[in-house]
């Protein structure tokens, strides 16, 4: 399997897993863990974005 096929397969598997987690009741420990992980990833993405913006803003041409 080439890289493109692997990426498509992995993406479909991740999407199916996300749908399965979202179908669980909100009190389910797996869903709570997934929500924590998603919140943490969002925080990291914001921090990375802020860092990139600061470095671009401070870049002298």
Backbone torsions as a table, in degrees:
resi	resn	phi	psi	omega
1	UNK	NA	132.0	179.2
2	UNK	-82.4	176.9	-175.6
3	UNK	-63.9	-37.6	-179.4
4	UNK	-64.6	-44.5	178.8
5	UNK	-64.4	-39.7	178.2
6	UNK	-64.4	-42.9	-179.4
7	UNK	-63.7	-41.4	179.1
8	UNK	-65.4	-44.3	179.5
9	UNK	-63.0	-43.5	179.6
10	UNK	-65.3	-40.2	179.1
11	UNK	-64.3	-43.8	178.6
12	UNK	-64.6	-39.2	177.8
13	UNK	-64.8	-41.5	178.3
14	UNK	-65.3	-41.0	179.2
15	UNK	-64.8	-42.6	179.0
16	UNK	-64.3	-39.9	177.5
17	UNK	-64.4	-40.5	178.9
18	UNK	-64.1	-41.5	178.5
19	UNK	-63.9	-41.6	179.7
20	UNK	-63.2	-40.9	179.3
21	UNK	-66.9	-41.0	-179.4
22	UNK	-67.0	-23.6	179.1
23	UNK	-80.0	-12.2	-179.9
24	UNK	-75.3	155.3	175.7
25	UNK	-63.3	152.6	-177.4
26	UNK	-63.7	-22.2	-179.5
27	UNK	-84.4	-6.2	-179.0
28	UNK	-66.6	130.4	-179.3
29	UNK	-58.9	-33.7	179.3
30	UNK	-66.1	-41.7	179.2
31	UNK	-66.6	-39.0	177.9
32	UNK	-63.0	-42.5	178.9
33	UNK	-64.1	-41.2	178.7
34	UNK	-64.1	-39.0	178.9
35	UNK	-65.8	-40.9	177.1
36	UNK	-61.5	-44.5	-179.6
37	UNK	-63.4	-41.7	179.4
38	UNK	-64.5	-41.4	178.6
39	UNK	-64.3	-40.6	179.9
40	UNK	-65.9	-41.1	178.5
41	UNK	-64.8	-37.3	177.4
42	UNK	-64.0	-42.7	178.0
43	UNK	-60.7	-44.1	179.5
44	UNK	-63.6	-41.7	179.7
45	UNK	-62.0	-41.3	177.9
46	UNK	-63.9	-42.9	179.9
47	UNK	-62.7	-43.1	178.5
48	UNK	-63.1	-44.4	179.3
49	UNK	-60.9	-44.8	178.6
50	UNK	-61.8	-42.3	179.2
51	UNK	-62.5	-44.3	179.4
52	UNK	-62.8	-44.6	179.7
53	UNK	-62.3	-40.3	178.7
54	UNK	-64.2	-42.8	-179.4
55	UNK	-66.9	-37.8	178.7
56	UNK	-69.7	-40.5	-179.5
57	UNK	-66.2	-32.7	-178.4
58	UNK	-88.0	-3.5	-177.7
59	UNK	-74.8	123.0	177.9
60	UNK	-93.9	135.8	179.2
61	UNK	-105.8	NA	NA
